[in-house]
Amino acid sequence: MHKRDQYLKIVEWSDEDQCYIGRVPGLALGGVHGDKEEKVYAELCEVVEEWIQLYKEEGFTLPAATSGKHYSGKFNLRVGEELHELLNIESLKSGESLNSYCVKTLRHQVGL
């Protein structure tokens, strides 16, 4: 396993740019782009290697790995009093708990 394999690489089509965009959240600033998904991914792997080398040369600690991370299914979210009240009202209107309503809303928002 290469050190670069510890970092999540995202390649997705951009309607706005009409090309594939590749990025590595949490490690590299910016990203790469191109017309072929496979080439963007390959270039992205090279960029990750370069960023890792830069971190080493500068004596910086690498950010925590983002690939293969385990998720507990829980996270705290601060939404402010007004949004909290509105979400609670909507959950009551739908006959659901606040948690169930928020999970359903988030799942819908990300397309699940």
Backbone as ProteinMPNN parsed JSONL, in Angstrom:
{"seq_chain_A": "MHKRDQYLKIVEWSDEDQCYIGRVPGLALGGVHGDKEEKVYAELCEVVEEWIQLYKEEGFTLPAATSGKHYSGKFNLRVGEELHELLNIESLKSGESLNSYCVKTLRHQVGL", "coords_chain_A": {"N_chain_A": [[0.842, -1.183, 0.0], [0.544, 2.184, -0.858], [1.47, 5.376, 0.535], [-0.172, 7.341, -0.501], [-2.552, 6.034, -0.82], [-3.939, 6.304, 1.478], [-5.52, 8.476, 1.376], [-8.59, 9.878, 0.445], [-9.719, 10.145, -2.828], [-11.453, 12.126, -5.062], [-13.191, 12.099, -8.03], [-15.17, 13.716, -10.255], [-17.782, 14.576, -12.587], [-18.146, 17.833, -13.877], [-20.721, 19.849, -14.643], [-20.727, 22.574, -14.973], [-18.057, 23.207, -15.674], [-17.677, 21.48, -17.74], [-16.029, 19.201, -17.734], [-14.027, 16.616, -16.141], [-13.398, 16.836, -12.684], [-10.933, 16.552, -10.269], [-10.143, 15.982, -6.868], [-8.618, 16.125, -3.58], [-9.799, 16.035, -0.655], [-8.862, 17.532, 2.409], [-6.138, 17.13, 2.168], [-4.744, 18.138, -0.208], [-4.6, 21.344, -1.712], [-6.736, 22.896, -4.098], [-7.025, 21.216, -7.281], [-7.259, 18.846, -9.985], [-8.055, 18.714, -13.5], [-9.779, 17.48, -16.426], [-10.608, 15.876, -19.615], [-10.899, 13.135, -19.6], [-11.865, 10.696, -17.357], [-10.239, 8.651, -16.238], [-7.634, 9.582, -16.712], [-7.635, 11.926, -15.208], [-7.871, 10.846, -12.654], [-5.449, 9.394, -12.49], [-3.598, 11.491, -12.677], [-4.315, 12.826, -10.383], [-3.467, 11.029, -8.415], [-0.719, 11.305, -8.735], [-0.437, 13.976, -7.948], [-1.121, 13.763, -5.26], [1.054, 12.264, -4.321], [3.045, 14.213, -4.704], [2.19, 16.211, -2.908], [2.442, 14.854, -0.479], [5.208, 14.522, -0.442], [5.955, 17.233, -0.298], [4.959, 17.905, 2.254], [6.675, 16.307, 3.807], [9.218, 17.393, 3.133], [8.96, 19.984, 4.153], [8.742, 19.448, 6.778], [6.323, 19.082, 7.999], [3.556, 17.541, 9.696], [1.679, 14.964, 8.272], [-1.761, 15.291, 7.289], [-4.545, 13.637, 8.918], [-5.485, 10.391, 7.774], [-7.938, 9.935, 5.195], [-9.161, 7.936, 3.867], [-10.811, 4.809, 4.126], [-11.888, 5.303, 6.567], [-13.681, 4.812, 9.601], [-17.078, 5.277, 10.374], [-19.218, 6.314, 12.925], [-21.888, 6.882, 12.78], [-22.98, 8.892, 14.164], [-23.058, 12.399, 14.767], [-22.465, 15.696, 15.981], [-24.379, 18.583, 15.451], [-24.528, 21.969, 15.116], [-27.081, 24.197, 14.819], [-28.273, 26.58, 15.373], [-30.705, 28.564, 17.145], [-33.094, 29.41, 15.818], [-33.29, 27.817, 13.434], [-33.31, 25.317, 14.663], [-35.763, 25.431, 16.022], [-37.531, 25.667, 13.794], [-37.023, 23.226, 12.458], [-37.884, 21.444, 14.411], [-40.63, 22.081, 14.516], [-41.405, 21.334, 11.906], [-40.865, 18.587, 12.078], [-42.733, 17.81, 14.008], [-45.098, 18.394, 12.63], [-44.948, 16.48, 10.648], [-45.195, 14.228, 12.103], [-43.001, 12.878, 13.099], [-40.017, 12.025, 14.961], [-37.608, 14.514, 15.891], [-35.001, 13.732, 15.255], [-35.463, 11.595, 13.376], [-36.793, 13.016, 11.361], [-34.789, 14.861, 10.554], [-32.782, 13.09, 9.641], [-34.14, 11.877, 7.498], [-34.511, 14.144, 5.871], [-31.845, 14.925, 5.355], [-30.917, 12.628, 4.012], [-32.52, 12.72, 1.717], [-31.558, 15.108, 0.628], [-28.923, 14.463, -0.136], [-29.397, 12.605, -2.002], [-30.057, 9.93, -1.4]], "CA_chain_A": [[0.0, 0.0, 0.0], [1.26, 3.452, -0.93], [0.998, 6.411, 1.451], [-1.248, 8.061, -1.182], [-3.791, 5.256, -0.711], [-4.602, 6.663, 2.729], [-6.308, 9.691, 1.168], [-9.735, 9.781, -0.448], [-9.616, 10.909, -4.058], [-12.773, 12.28, -5.657], [-13.224, 12.547, -9.419], [-16.567, 13.815, -10.661], [-18.068, 15.416, -13.737], [-18.639, 19.172, -13.581], [-21.516, 20.425, -15.724], [-20.316, 23.968, -15.129], [-16.769, 23.283, -16.366], [-17.708, 20.523, -18.843], [-14.879, 18.3, -17.655], [-13.902, 15.93, -14.859], [-12.634, 17.551, -11.669], [-10.406, 15.651, -9.244], [-9.642, 16.671, -5.67], [-8.275, 15.296, -2.423], [-10.151, 16.831, 0.52], [-8.091, 17.332, 3.622], [-4.694, 17.004, 1.935], [-4.219, 19.024, -1.245], [-5.392, 22.497, -2.127], [-6.997, 22.851, -5.537], [-7.292, 19.907, -7.845], [-6.885, 18.662, -11.382], [-9.223, 18.56, -14.347], [-9.512, 16.959, -17.762], [-11.729, 15.294, -20.353], [-10.991, 11.69, -19.373], [-11.926, 10.382, -15.932], [-9.092, 7.839, -15.845], [-6.439, 10.432, -16.709], [-7.749, 12.832, -14.065], [-7.558, 10.057, -11.459], [-4.005, 9.105, -12.495], [-2.906, 12.741, -12.35], [-4.618, 13.1, -8.982], [-2.563, 10.183, -7.628], [0.594, 11.95, -8.789], [-0.523, 15.193, -7.135], [-1.085, 13.335, -3.855], [2.459, 11.929, -4.045], [3.769, 15.477, -4.606], [1.816, 16.871, -1.651], [3.066, 14.093, 0.612], [6.621, 14.881, -0.475], [6.054, 18.606, 0.214], [4.797, 17.846, 3.709], [7.918, 15.759, 4.373], [10.311, 18.358, 2.948], [8.729, 21.137, 5.024], [8.738, 18.986, 8.159], [4.962, 19.11, 8.536], [2.879, 16.266, 9.907], [0.611, 14.725, 7.291], [-3.116, 15.26, 7.85], [-5.087, 12.304, 9.178], [-5.973, 9.673, 6.599], [-9.363, 10.11, 4.928], [-9.649, 6.728, 3.216], [-11.006, 3.688, 5.028], [-12.291, 5.808, 7.881], [-14.898, 4.224, 10.175], [-18.039, 6.276, 10.82], [-20.076, 5.781, 13.984], [-23.295, 7.155, 12.5], [-23.399, 10.015, 15.006], [-22.258, 13.615, 14.792], [-23.173, 16.838, 16.555], [-24.575, 19.641, 14.476], [-25.069, 23.194, 15.695], [-27.895, 24.806, 13.771], [-28.84, 27.85, 15.828], [-32.022, 28.432, 17.777], [-34.197, 29.588, 14.863], [-33.396, 26.624, 12.605], [-33.694, 24.227, 15.555], [-37.215, 25.56, 16.224], [-38.224, 25.348, 12.545], [-36.913, 21.791, 12.234], [-38.752, 20.775, 15.376], [-42.012, 22.289, 14.076], [-41.625, 20.483, 10.73], [-40.902, 17.183, 12.511], [-44.025, 17.618, 14.662], [-46.125, 18.388, 11.584], [-44.86, 15.227, 9.895], [-45.422, 13.121, 13.019], [-41.749, 12.158, 13.295], [-39.101, 12.62, 15.923], [-36.705, 15.474, 15.274], [-33.904, 12.963, 14.678], [-35.927, 10.906, 12.16], [-37.077, 14.032, 10.348], [-33.515, 15.39, 10.051], [-32.132, 12.034, 8.874], [-34.877, 11.765, 6.238], [-34.222, 15.347, 5.091], [-30.463, 14.844, 4.896], [-30.835, 11.551, 3.017], [-33.126, 13.24, 0.496], [-30.694, 16.147, 0.109], [-27.739, 13.888, -0.779], [-29.826, 11.685, -3.048], [-30.168, 8.526, -0.964]], "C_chain_A": [[0.885, 1.244, 0.0], [0.677, 4.428, 0.092], [-0.195, 7.152, 0.837], [-2.591, 7.347, -1.055], [-4.565, 5.585, 0.564], [-5.518, 7.88, 2.574], [-7.373, 9.489, 0.103], [-9.532, 10.697, -1.644], [-10.99, 10.943, -4.713], [-12.614, 12.814, -7.073], [-14.687, 12.552, -9.827], [-16.721, 14.785, -11.829], [-18.609, 16.76, -13.261], [-19.4, 19.694, -14.792], [-21.069, 21.851, -16.022], [-19.037, 24.083, -15.959], [-16.692, 22.376, -17.593], [-16.44, 19.665, -18.906], [-14.921, 17.586, -16.305], [-13.004, 16.756, -13.948], [-12.203, 16.532, -10.617], [-9.859, 16.452, -8.08], [-9.391, 15.666, -4.554], [-8.569, 16.118, -1.172], [-9.284, 16.495, 1.722], [-6.593, 17.236, 3.424], [-4.188, 18.089, 0.988], [-5.173, 20.183, -1.506], [-5.601, 22.404, -3.628], [-7.282, 21.45, -6.009], [-6.797, 19.836, -9.264], [-8.162, 18.499, -12.193], [-8.813, 18.039, -15.716], [-10.741, 16.306, -18.357], [-11.931, 13.808, -20.084], [-10.861, 11.39, -17.882], [-10.681, 9.633, -15.457], [-7.81, 8.671, -15.765], [-6.451, 11.393, -15.532], [-7.39, 12.086, -12.787], [-6.052, 9.779, -11.368], [-3.211, 10.356, -12.12], [-3.111, 13.099, -10.88], [-3.719, 12.276, -8.06], [-1.156, 10.774, -7.6], [0.63, 13.197, -7.912], [-0.445, 14.838, -5.651], [0.341, 12.982, -3.456], [3.279, 13.21, -3.855], [3.457, 16.211, -3.303], [2.441, 16.165, -0.456], [4.545, 14.445, 0.704], [6.831, 16.298, 0.07], [5.919, 18.654, 1.732], [6.084, 17.362, 4.372], [9.05, 16.772, 4.303], [10.2, 19.55, 3.893], [8.708, 20.747, 6.499], [7.375, 19.026, 8.821], [4.429, 17.698, 8.72], [1.767, 16.131, 8.879], [-0.748, 14.772, 7.983], [-3.571, 13.816, 8.059], [-5.626, 11.689, 7.885], [-7.481, 9.87, 6.44], [-9.972, 8.891, 4.259], [-9.778, 5.617, 4.248], [-11.425, 4.082, 6.422], [-13.595, 5.131, 8.326], [-15.802, 5.342, 10.694], [-19.018, 5.639, 11.804], [-21.558, 5.947, 13.677], [-23.838, 8.296, 13.343], [-22.47, 11.193, 14.777], [-23.114, 14.733, 15.377], [-23.227, 17.945, 15.527], [-25.201, 20.837, 15.166], [-25.803, 23.943, 14.597], [-28.445, 26.176, 14.151], [-30.269, 27.661, 16.305], [-33.168, 28.486, 16.769], [-34.389, 28.339, 13.994], [-33.817, 25.42, 13.441], [-35.214, 24.242, 15.763], [-37.977, 25.167, 14.964], [-38.175, 23.855, 12.233], [-37.822, 21.011, 13.169], [-40.22, 20.903, 14.963], [-42.324, 21.383, 12.887], [-41.701, 19.011, 11.12], [-42.227, 16.87, 13.205], [-45.147, 17.529, 13.636], [-46.125, 17.078, 10.808], [-45.057, 14.001, 10.786], [-44.177, 12.278, 13.268], [-40.953, 12.799, 14.426], [-38.202, 13.596, 15.173], [-35.55, 14.743, 14.59], [-34.324, 12.298, 13.367], [-36.186, 11.886, 11.031], [-35.784, 14.564, 9.726], [-32.776, 14.352, 9.212], [-32.801, 11.9, 7.513], [-34.549, 12.941, 5.322], [-32.807, 15.319, 4.535], [-30.294, 13.771, 3.816], [-31.405, 12.018, 1.683], [-32.19, 14.242, -0.171], [-29.471, 15.584, -0.618], [-28.103, 12.808, -1.796], [-29.882, 10.232, -2.675], [-31.624, 8.119, -0.856]], "O_chain_A": [[1.848, 1.338, 0.761], [-0.489, 4.309, 0.468], [-1.118, 7.545, 1.55], [-3.645, 7.974, -1.167], [-5.72, 5.185, 0.709], [-6.207, 8.27, 3.517], [-7.099, 8.995, -0.99], [-9.213, 11.876, -1.492], [-11.619, 9.9, -4.898], [-11.983, 13.848, -7.292], [-15.365, 11.527, -9.758], [-15.906, 15.686, -12.028], [-19.433, 16.815, -12.349], [-18.809, 19.951, -15.841], [-21.038, 22.277, -17.176], [-18.934, 24.942, -16.835], [-15.761, 22.482, -18.392], [-15.868, 19.438, -19.972], [-15.739, 17.906, -15.442], [-11.989, 17.303, -14.379], [-13.017, 15.744, -10.135], [-9.196, 17.472, -8.27], [-9.874, 14.534, -4.577], [-7.69, 16.824, -0.677], [-9.011, 15.33, 2.009], [-5.841, 17.258, 4.398], [-3.305, 18.867, 1.346], [-6.393, 20.016, -1.518], [-4.743, 21.895, -4.349], [-7.724, 20.597, -5.239], [-6.005, 20.672, -9.698], [-9.22, 18.186, -11.647], [-7.653, 18.143, -16.113], [-11.779, 16.192, -17.707], [-13.018, 13.279, -20.314], [-9.888, 11.774, -17.234], [-10.132, 9.942, -14.4], [-6.999, 8.484, -14.859], [-5.412, 11.652, -14.924], [-6.688, 12.622, -11.93], [-5.454, 9.913, -10.3], [-2.263, 10.285, -11.337], [-2.206, 13.608, -10.22], [-3.261, 12.777, -7.034], [-0.485, 10.748, -6.569], [1.614, 13.442, -7.214], [0.218, 15.529, -4.877], [0.793, 13.357, -2.374], [4.112, 13.285, -2.951], [4.354, 16.768, -2.67], [2.915, 16.816, 0.475], [5.074, 14.642, 1.797], [7.779, 16.537, 0.817], [6.67, 19.355, 2.411], [6.53, 17.929, 5.37], [9.758, 16.991, 5.286], [11.207, 20.067, 4.376], [8.663, 21.614, 7.372], [7.269, 19.006, 10.047], [4.804, 16.779, 7.993], [1.007, 17.07, 8.645], [-0.877, 14.344, 9.13], [-3.037, 12.893, 7.445], [-6.153, 12.389, 7.021], [-8.21, 9.961, 7.428], [-11.191, 8.824, 4.101], [-8.943, 5.501, 5.146], [-11.329, 3.286, 7.356], [-14.495, 4.909, 7.517], [-15.335, 6.251, 11.38], [-19.572, 4.569, 11.549], [-22.393, 5.241, 14.241], [-25.018, 8.633, 13.251], [-21.261, 11.027, 14.615], [-24.34, 14.709, 15.274], [-22.252, 18.214, 14.825], [-26.286, 20.73, 15.737], [-25.22, 24.282, 13.568], [-29.03, 26.858, 13.309], [-30.951, 26.714, 15.913], [-34.109, 27.696, 16.855], [-35.511, 27.858, 13.834], [-34.598, 24.589, 12.977], [-35.869, 23.202, 15.69], [-38.955, 24.424, 15.037], [-39.17, 23.28, 11.793], [-38.453, 20.034, 12.765], [-40.972, 19.933, 15.053], [-43.372, 20.738, 12.852], [-42.506, 18.264, 10.564], [-42.784, 15.788, 13.016], [-46.04, 16.69, 13.755], [-47.175, 16.617, 10.361], [-45.084, 12.872, 10.296], [-44.28, 11.099, 13.608], [-41.181, 13.951, 14.797], [-38.059, 13.504, 13.954], [-35.165, 15.093, 13.475], [-33.627, 12.419, 12.36], [-35.841, 11.623, 9.88], [-35.695, 14.702, 8.506], [-32.202, 14.694, 8.178], [-32.121, 11.817, 6.49], [-34.333, 12.752, 4.125], [-32.591, 15.652, 3.37], [-29.603, 13.99, 2.821], [-30.829, 11.738, 0.632], [-32.04, 14.235, -1.393], [-29.026, 16.161, -1.61], [-27.225, 12.174, -2.38], [-29.765, 9.37, -3.546], [-31.922, 6.977, -0.504]]}, "name": "protein", "num_of_chains": 1, "seq": "MHKRDQYLKIVEWSDEDQCYIGRVPGLALGGVHGDKEEKVYAELCEVVEEWIQLYKEEGFTLPAATSGKHYSGKFNLRVGEELHELLNIESLKSGESLNSYCVKTLRHQVGL"}
